[in-house]
Amino acid sequence: MDAAVLPQYVGGIQLCGSDNSSGYVKVSGKRFISKGIADDNGFFRKGYCNFKPYQLHIVRTSTSHTSMPDQAAISTPPNTTNNSRKTSGEAALILIRHGESLWNEKNLFTGCVDVPLTKRGVDEAIEAGKRISNIPVDVIYTSSLIRAQMTAMLAMTQHRRQKVPIIIHKESEQARAWTRVYSEDTKKQSIPVITSWQLNERMYGELQGLNKQETAERYGKEQVHEWRRSFDIPPPSGESLEMCSERAVAYFREHIEPHLQSGTNVMVAAHGNSLRSIIMYLDKLTSQEVIGLELSTGIPLLYIYKDGKFIKRGSPVGPTEAGVYAYTNDNQC
């Protein structure tokens, strides 16, 4: 690395150890994901290592100077196959569950209903942006729902490179033409944002808009818990986690993974269940393991794609909070 561009690292370097080979810390039967420290050219992790006693690892990734590609390039991911997974270096993958929504706050089943963030959700998105401000981002994927899009946009306001996220509209030829950017200089200072319904929260069917506590009183706590926490049992007229996983993982493999294989750094802002589905694929979790996985609102999770493998790096450290991440209460949807 050129000494002239060597950044100043934030925080300290700490030895850590664990005998848990799963990559998670388990507390009271829940799963937790540790966090780390990230910089623009490499990743120093504090409180997170390869779960061998007292080891410190430094993972390098190339600095991103990618300018905003044309819409046609985004619509067609790099041509890679499962049998040819050689990458051009390493790539970062950032996963962020959206900040708290207005229906999270009201304890309502949200699912695919399109509601915005609360003030707390806005603050969570900004805090998430601070955590990833030195990690390169070349392209952003979000769901079609406003709470995920708000989270991505607000997070990028904190990024060190100060590039502007621009939603790519490709729903019609007119939309493509009317949103075209003609300045090459402006393109270089922009990041494309691709929206997809396949990354939406799982559809909660007839539960959407109902109060969670009142629903439990009406149908019984065990029945509601089964709808919410089983892998293959959907709520009435809704999706199971298995059904959500089928669409989310298929989209990830077809559209997002090829970018990572070509060395492009990707951020995905989505939802509790669509991200749990993707993490199930990345970490090779079983259906029983994934139903115990919790994701906090507004907490970024970092993976490094290298040599055809996804390497878990926990959550980049933030300026205010300390401790273990990815545990939340049962307010998941």
C-alpha positions in Angstrom: 0.0 0.0 0.0 1.3 3.4 -0.9 2.3 5.2 2.3 0.9 8.5 0.9 -2.6 7.2 0.8 -2.4 5.2 4.1 -5.4 6.4 6.2 -5.4 7.0 9.9 -7.1 4.2 11.6 -9.8 4.9 14.1 -10.1 3.2 17.5 -7.7 0.7 19.1 -6.5 -2.8 18.1 -7.6 -5.5 20.5 -6.8 -9.1 20.8 -9.8 -11.3 21.1 -10.7 -14.9 21.3 -13.6 -17.3 21.4 -14.2 -21.0 21.2 -17.4 -20.6 19.2 -16.6 -21.9 15.7 -20.0 -20.8 14.3 -19.0 -17.2 13.8 -21.7 -16.0 16.3 -21.7 -15.4 20.0 -24.6 -17.1 21.7 -26.2 -15.5 24.8 -29.3 -17.0 26.4 -30.2 -18.9 23.3 -30.1 -15.9 21.0 -27.5 -15.3 18.3 -25.3 -12.2 18.2 -23.0 -10.8 15.7 -19.8 -9.0 16.9 -18.8 -5.7 15.4 -15.5 -4.4 14.1 -13.5 -1.4 12.9 -13.3 -0.7 9.2 -11.3 1.8 7.1 -11.3 2.6 3.4 -8.4 0.4 2.4 -8.7 -2.5 4.8 -10.6 -3.7 7.8 -9.3 -3.8 11.4 -11.8 -5.6 13.6 -12.2 -4.8 17.3 -13.9 -7.5 19.3 -14.2 -9.8 16.3 -11.7 -12.3 15.0 -11.7 -15.7 13.4 -12.9 -17.3 16.6 -9.5 -18.8 17.5 -8.0 -17.8 20.8 -6.2 -14.4 20.8 -5.8 -13.8 17.1 -5.9 -10.5 15.3 -6.6 -10.5 11.6 -6.2 -7.7 9.0 -8.2 -8.1 5.9 -7.3 -5.9 2.8 -9.7 -4.8 0.2 -9.0 -2.4 -2.7 -10.0 1.2 -2.6 -13.0 1.8 -4.8 -12.7 4.5 -7.5 -15.6 3.1 -9.6 -17.7 5.7 -11.3 -21.4 5.4 -11.8 -21.9 2.8 -14.6 -24.5 3.2 -17.4 -28.0 1.9 -16.7 -27.5 -0.8 -19.2 -24.5 -2.1 -17.4 -26.4 -2.1 -14.1 -29.3 -4.0 -15.7 -27.0 -6.7 -16.8 -24.6 -7.9 -14.0 -21.1 -9.1 -15.0 -21.1 -12.4 -16.9 -19.9 -14.9 -14.3 -21.0 -18.5 -13.6 -21.0 -20.6 -10.5 -18.2 -22.6 -11.9 -16.0 -19.6 -12.6 -15.9 -17.6 -9.4 -12.5 -15.9 -9.7 -12.7 -12.3 -8.6 -10.7 -9.2 -9.4 -9.4 -8.8 -5.9 -11.7 -8.6 -2.9 -15.1 -6.9 -2.6 -17.1 -5.6 0.4 -20.7 -6.5 1.0 -22.6 -4.4 3.5 -26.1 -5.5 4.7 -28.3 -3.1 6.5 -31.8 -3.6 7.9 -33.8 -0.5 7.5 -34.2 1.9 10.5 -37.3 1.8 12.7 -40.5 2.4 10.7 -43.7 4.1 11.9 -45.4 0.7 12.1 -42.5 -0.8 14.0 -43.1 2.0 16.5 -46.8 1.3 16.7 -46.2 -2.5 17.0 -48.1 -3.3 13.8 -47.4 -6.1 11.3 -45.9 -4.2 8.4 -44.8 -6.8 5.8 -45.0 -5.3 2.3 -47.0 -2.2 3.4 -45.0 0.9 2.3 -44.5 3.0 5.4 -41.6 5.5 6.1 -39.1 5.8 9.0 -39.7 7.4 12.3 -37.4 10.0 13.7 -35.5 7.3 15.5 -35.3 5.3 12.2 -33.8 8.3 10.5 -31.2 8.6 13.3 -30.4 4.9 13.0 -29.9 5.2 9.3 -27.5 8.2 9.8 -25.7 6.2 12.5 -25.3 3.3 10.2 -23.8 5.6 7.6 -21.2 6.7 10.1 -20.3 3.1 10.7 -19.7 2.4 7.0 -18.3 5.8 6.1 -14.8 4.5 5.2 -15.9 1.3 3.5 -16.0 1.5 -0.3 -19.5 1.4 -2.0 -19.9 1.1 -5.7 -23.5 0.1 -6.1 -26.5 0.0 -3.8 -29.4 -2.5 -3.9 -32.6 -1.8 -1.9 -36.1 -3.2 -1.8 -39.0 -1.3 -3.5 -40.2 -0.1 -0.1 -39.5 3.5 1.1 -38.2 2.6 4.5 -35.3 0.6 3.0 -34.7 3.3 0.4 -34.6 6.1 3.0 -32.1 4.1 5.0 -29.8 3.7 2.1 -30.0 7.3 1.1 -29.5 8.7 4.6 -26.6 6.3 5.3 -24.8 7.6 2.2 -24.9 11.2 3.4 -22.3 10.2 6.0 -19.9 8.5 3.5 -16.4 9.9 3.2 -16.5 10.0 -0.6 -19.6 12.1 -0.6 -21.0 10.5 -3.7 -24.7 11.0 -4.5 -26.9 7.9 -4.6 -29.2 8.0 -7.6 -32.1 5.6 -8.0 -32.0 3.9 -11.4 -35.5 4.0 -13.1 -35.8 1.3 -15.7 -39.6 0.7 -15.5 -40.1 2.1 -19.0 -38.1 3.5 -21.9 -39.4 7.0 -21.0 -38.3 6.6 -17.4 -34.8 5.6 -18.7 -34.6 8.6 -21.0 -36.0 11.1 -18.6 -33.6 10.2 -15.8 -30.5 9.9 -17.9 -27.4 11.7 -16.6 -25.4 13.4 -19.4 -22.4 14.7 -17.4 -19.5 12.3 -17.1 -18.1 14.2 -14.2 -21.5 14.0 -12.4 -21.6 10.2 -13.1 -18.2 9.9 -11.4 -19.6 11.5 -8.3 -22.7 9.3 -8.2 -23.6 5.8 -7.0 -26.4 3.8 -8.7 -29.2 2.6 -6.6 -31.2 -0.4 -7.9 -34.6 -1.2 -6.3 -36.2 -4.6 -6.4 -39.4 -6.1 -5.0 -37.6 -9.4 -4.5 -35.7 -7.8 -1.6 -39.0 -6.7 0.1 -40.0 -7.8 3.6 -41.9 -11.1 3.6 -45.6 -10.5 2.9 -47.6 -11.0 6.1 -51.0 -11.5 4.4 -54.0 -10.9 6.5 -51.8 -9.9 9.5 -50.6 -6.7 7.8 -51.8 -3.6 9.7 -52.9 -5.6 12.8 -51.5 -4.9 16.2 -49.2 -7.7 17.2 -50.3 -7.8 20.8 -54.0 -7.8 19.9 -53.4 -10.5 17.3 -51.7 -12.7 19.9 -54.7 -12.3 22.2 -57.1 -13.1 19.4 -55.3 -16.2 17.9 -53.2 -17.2 20.8 -49.5 -16.5 21.4 -48.4 -20.0 20.2 -50.2 -19.6 16.8 -48.8 -16.1 16.2 -45.3 -17.2 17.3 -45.6 -20.1 14.8 -46.6 -17.7 12.0 -43.7 -15.3 12.8 -40.9 -17.7 13.7 -41.4 -20.9 11.8 -39.5 -21.4 8.6 -42.2 -23.0 6.4 -45.5 -22.0 7.9 -47.0 -18.8 6.4 -49.6 -16.5 8.0 -53.0 -16.5 6.4 -52.7 -15.4 2.7 -49.0 -14.5 3.4 -45.5 -15.7 2.8 -43.4 -18.0 5.0 -39.7 -17.3 5.6 -39.0 -20.1 3.2 -41.0 -18.4 0.4 -39.3 -15.1 1.1 -35.9 -16.8 1.0 -36.6 -18.3 -2.4 -37.1 -15.0 -4.1 -34.5 -13.0 -2.1 -31.7 -15.5 -2.5 -32.5 -16.1 -6.1 -32.2 -12.4 -6.8 -29.0 -12.1 -4.7 -27.3 -14.9 -6.7 -28.5 -13.6 -10.1 -28.0 -9.9 -9.7 -25.8 -9.0 -6.7 -23.3 -11.9 -6.4 -21.9 -11.3 -9.9 -20.9 -7.8 -8.9 -19.0 -9.1 -5.9 -17.3 -11.7 -8.1 -16.1 -8.9 -10.4 -14.7 -6.9 -7.5 -17.5 -4.4 -7.1 -18.4 -3.3 -3.6 -22.1 -3.6 -2.8 -24.4 -2.3 -0.1 -27.9 -3.9 0.4 -30.5 -2.1 2.4 -33.5 -4.3 3.0 -35.6 -6.0 5.7 -35.4 -8.4 8.6 -36.6 -11.4 6.7 -35.1 -10.8 3.3 -31.7 -10.2 4.9 -32.1 -13.2 7.2 -32.7 -15.2 4.0 -29.5 -13.8 2.4 -27.5 -14.4 5.6 -28.8 -18.0 5.6 -27.3 -18.4 2.1 -24.0 -16.6 3.0 -23.4 -18.4 6.2 -24.9 -21.7 5.1 -27.3 -21.8 8.1 -29.9 -24.4 8.5 -33.7 -23.7 8.6 -33.5 -24.1 12.4 -30.6 -21.8 12.8 -32.0 -19.0 10.7 -35.2 -18.7 12.7 -33.1 -17.9 15.7 -31.2 -15.1 13.9 -32.2 -11.6 14.9 -31.2 -8.4 13.1 -31.4 -5.0 14.7 -32.8 -2.0 12.8 -30.1 0.2 11.4 -27.1 -1.9 12.2 -24.8 -2.6 9.2 -23.2 -6.1 8.8 -20.0 -6.5 6.8 -18.8 -9.4 4.6 -15.8 -9.7 2.5 -16.0 -11.7 -0.8 -12.7 -13.4 -1.5 -11.7 -16.4 -3.5 -15.4 -17.5 -4.0 -16.2 -17.3 -0.3 -18.0 -14.9 1.9 -16.1 -14.0 5.1 -18.1 -12.6 8.0 -16.7 -9.5 9.6 -19.4 -8.5 12.0 -20.5 -4.9 12.3 -18.2 -1.9 11.7 -17.6 0.0 14.9 -19.6 3.2 15.5 -18.7 6.4 17.3 -21.2 6.0 20.2 -22.3 2.5 21.0 -20.2 -0.4 22.2 -20.9 -4.1 22.7 -22.4 -7.0 20.7 -24.8 -6.4 17.8 -27.5 -8.1 15.9 -29.7 -8.9 18.9 -33.1 -7.2 18.9 -36.5 -7.7 20.5 -39.3 -9.5 18.8 -40.3 -6.5 16.8 -39.0 -8.0 13.6 -41.5 -7.2 10.8 
